[in-house]
Structure formats: structure tokens, C-alpha cells
Amino acid sequence: MVTPIGIPDDWDDNNLILFEEFCDLIRTPQRTVRDWRRRGVGPRWTRFQGVGRLYITVAEARRFLASATVTHTEVGSDG
């Protein structure tokens, strides 16, 4: 059984998640997330004063995960 990726409800939207923590949270290799960042398709990353480690807010992580979630809808037939 596959466990859906999600952020605990009790995490404050203003808290920070470091790059490495986010990769662990979504169970995705750092190399893949770096490639997303390079192509501009992943979450919006920030650095403290433009230098140092990458981070995102919990709110941005939730936004990204919501936008990346595929919902199942019933597909109608033409016949």
C-alpha cells in the first residue's frame, strides 16, 4: 500500500523546511529536486539574505504538493 505524501496538519505554515528535509519528506532524491529547481518547476526556494542553505516555508511546501497532486476523475466514454 502506498502512503500519500503530506505535511502534518499541526505544522505552522510560517515554519521553515530545509532543502534536505523537504527531499526526505517527499521521498525524492536531492538530485531530482535540484533538477526541478534548475528547470523552475519545483517549489519556490529561498536563501537567508541570498546566501546559505535553501529553504521553503511549510505553506509553500503545501502549495507545491497540492499543485503536484493528481486527482482521479471519472472519464466518460464516447459510446
Secondary structure, DSSP 8 states (H G I E B T S, - for coil): --------TTS-TTSEEEHHHHHHHTT--HHHHHHHHHHT-S---EEGGG-S-EEEEHHHHHHHHHHH-----------
